[in-house]
Amino acid sequence: MIRALIATLVLALPAAAQDFSEGSEASSWNLSAEKPAKFEARVVDILCELSGDCPENCGDGARQLGLVRAADDVLVFPNKNGQPAFTGAAVELLPFCGTDVVVDGLLIDDPDLGARNIYLVQTITPAEGGETVKADRWTKVWADENPDAGGKGPWFRRDPRIIGQIEEEGWFGLGAQADQTAFDELYR
């Protein structure tokens, strides 16, 4: 009876309690609740997984991608690549759409913060073997896609989508009048 109770408790542990750190070579970002995590997963289109709306090739870069972890079928949300900005995971994973890979990076799982299965992917290796690639292509891909956005400063100050959004919605997303009111109140 005691063995059955212990087995039940072990099996009832949440998947988040699993340790995926074995063999990980991930570099720390010193983020709250980060843990090195290396695991096998299938690269999926998250919207497809949740709704059944499944365009070819994971939406060709227009959709957020996810990782369905082989060990427990948990959908992990990769929202960052190995570069300094919190960008790039979908760009890095798109070439692997629908395939099994081994990823190495940092897993953030903190229920108190509402962060569950958030992943920062640093390397990707095809599961059937092959070359491991660093997840650091995002800024190069962005530059290739935005050849007229040259100049100094960080990419987001030059990104045509962001500039257009600010022109349309204002800096605070509330419109030009709200921006002017805030500016007048803060900088008189």
N, C-alpha and C positions, 0 to 999 in steps of 0.2 A: 504494500500500500504506500509506504514512504517513497519507494522508487517510482511508483506511478505518479505521485504528487510532484516529485522533483522533475520528472520528465515533462509533466504538464506545464510546470512553471518555466522550464527552459524553452519549450516550444512556444509559450505565450509571450516570450520577450519580443518587443518590437524589433522590426528589421533595422531600425536606426541604431539599435544597440550593438549590431554586428561591427566587428573590427575589420576594416579593409586596408589597414596600414601595412600589412606584410608585403615586403618587396617594393614599397613605394619609394621613389627618389624625389618626390615633390619638394619644391622650395617653399618655405613658409612665407606667408604675407602678414603674419602676426595679427590675424583677424580673430574676433571673438568666436569661439566654438569651432575653429578650423581644425581638421585632422587630416593627415596624409591619407590618401585613399587610392588604391590601384585595384581595378576590377574589370571583368569582361562585361560587355553590354552590347545591345543592338541599338544602332543610331536610328531614331524615329522622328517623324513629324509629330509634335505634341498635339496639335489640333486634330490630326488624323487619329491618334491614339484615343483621344477623349470624345470625339464626335463622329468619327467615321468619314469625315470630309478629307479625302486622300488624293491630292493631285500627284502627278508623276514627279519623281525625283525630289520628294519632300518640299515641293513648292518652288524649286529652283532658287532658293535663297530668300524667298519672301515670307517664310514661316519660321517660327522658333523651333529648334530641334531639341530633342531630349535623348536620354539614355535609359533603356530598359535593362536594368542590371540582371545578369544571368543568375546570380546566386539566389535572388529572392523575388524577381519580377517587379521590383519597385521602379517607378518612373522617376528618374533623377533629372533635375533641371540644371543644365550647364549654362551659366550666364556670364562666364568670363573665360578668356583664354589666358595665355601666359604673359601677356603684355601688361604694362602699368595701368591702362584704362580698363574700366569695367565694360568691355566690348568683346566681340569677336568669336564667341563660342560657336554660333551657327555657321559662320564662314569657315571655321576650322573643321567642323564636322560634316558639312555638306558633301564633300567628295566621298564620304563613307555612308551616305544615305542607304538605309535598309540592310547594312552589313553589320557583322559582329566585329567589334574592336576591343582592344584592351586599352583603357585610359588610365593615366596617372595624373593626379592633381590633388586638390584640397576639397574635402567635403565639409560643408557647414550644416550642422544639425543642432538647432537650439530651440526647443519648443517654447521656452520662455520668451524668446524674441519673435516667435512665429516663423522661424526659418527652418524648413524641413527639406532635406535632400537637395540643397543648393550646391552646385559643383563648379569648381574653377579648374578647367582642363589645361594641363601643361604639356602632355605628350599623348600621341595616339599611335597605336600599332594595330594593323589588321590582325584579327584573332587567328587566322589560319597561317600567320607568319608573314614576314615582310619587314620593310623598313619602318622604324619608329620615326615619326615626324614631330617636331616641336610645334606646339600650337601658338605660333607667333606671326602668322601671315596677315592679320587683319589690317594693319595700317598700310601694307603694300597693296592689298586688294582695294582698300578705300582709295588710295592715290591713283591706282589704275582706272578705277571707275569714275573718278572726279579729276580729270586732267586739267580742267580750267580753274580748279580751286587752289592754285599755287599761292605762294606768299609765306610770310612768317607767322609764327604762332601755332598753337595746337590745332589739330584737324577740325575740332568742333566749332572753332571760330570762323572756319572757312567752308564748312559743309553747306552746300546749297539747300538741302532740306531744312537744316536748322535755321539758316538765314531767312528762308521763306516763311517758316513757322513764326519766327519773331516778328517779321514784317506784318503777318496776318493777325497774330494774337497778342503781340506785345511781349516784353521781357518777362512779365509775370503770368502770361497766359490769360489776362483779363481785358486786353484791349489797350489801345493807345491812350485813351482818356485816363484809365486807371493807372497806367505807367506815369503819366504826367502828374497826377495827383500825388502818387507816392514819391516821385522825385521832388515835387514842391515841398512836401511835408518833411522829407528826410534831409534835403540839401539846401534849405533856405538860408 
